[in-house]
Amino acid sequence: MNEVKEKDNFWFIVAGVVVAAIAVMLMIKGSEHGKYESTAKAIAEDSANSAYRK
């Protein structure tokens, strides 16, 4: 009997999952970047708008 060994792709799968997770995190971070920009501008114009008054 000849047994043919299949190539183990475990580490390729693990690397793919890691790359996909990093890509998702970067996309989420990029989409959140401008989220608070208008709030920061409003606080800069009038600091009384801020809940964190000094």
C-alpha positions, 0 to 999 in steps of 0.5 A: 500500500502506498500512502500519500501524505497530504501537505499540512496547511495548518500554518497557512490557515493560521497566518490567513486568519491573523492577517484577516483579523489585522485587516479588519482592525485597521478598517475599523480604526480607519472608519472611526478616525473622523467620528469625533472631529466635529465634536473636537472642533465645537469644543475648540470654538467654545470650551463651555460645550465640553463636559470636561471643563477645566 
